[in-house]
């Protein structure tokens, strides 16, 4: 048999366990994680893993034409 386990003491009083605060996340859901010309945001998977998800990108290099202004249906 091995030695009996011991408890550390100070002045005869057992030391209380030190509470551990969970680490704060390095990201927040929705924070920007874009790289270069790819626009992306941080998200959490179902199992709690961080992933950087690209947002839907425009497929054309042409500038986007804004919708017409004025009365609905007017051109």
N, C-alpha and C positions, 0 to 999 in steps of 0.2 A: 504494500500500500504506500501511496505517496504522502507527502506532508498535508496536514489539514489546512484548508484555505484560511487566510487571515483578512482582517478588515483594517485599513489604515485609520489611525486615530490621532487626534491632537488633544493634548491635555486630558486624555481618557475619554473624549467624546468622539463617536464615529462621525466621519465627514459626510455631509449630505450630498446627494448626487447633484451634479451641475446640469441645469436644464439646457438642452440644445435647441437653438432656434433654427428652423429650417432655412436653407439658403434662399435668398430672394432670386426670382427668375431674372435671367439676363435680358429677357425680351418681354414684351407685352403683346398680346394678340392684337394684330392690326398694325403694329409698328412697321415702319419701312425697312425693308432689307433689299432694296433695289441694287442692281449692279450694272453699270454701263447703261445700255438702252433698254434693259429689261426691268419693268416696274413690278415689284413683288412686295408681299407683306408676310409677317410672321403669323403662323397658326399652330395650333396644338392638334396632334393626332389623337385618336380614341385612346391610345395607350400612354398618352402624356409626353410624347416626343415632340420637340420643336422642329418645324419644317418651314422653309421659306418658299411660299407659293407664288408663282408668277400670276399677275392679274392678266385678264384678257388684253392682248396687244392689238393695235391697229395693224393690219396686214399691208397697208399701202403706205408709200412714202409721200403721197400727195397730202396736202393739208386738208383737214376735215372742214367741209363747208357747213357753217352754222345753219340751223333751221331758219326759214323765213320768218320775219317779224310782222306784226300787224294782226289783222283779223284772222281768225281760224279759217282755213281753207283758201285764203287769198294768196295769190301768186304774184 
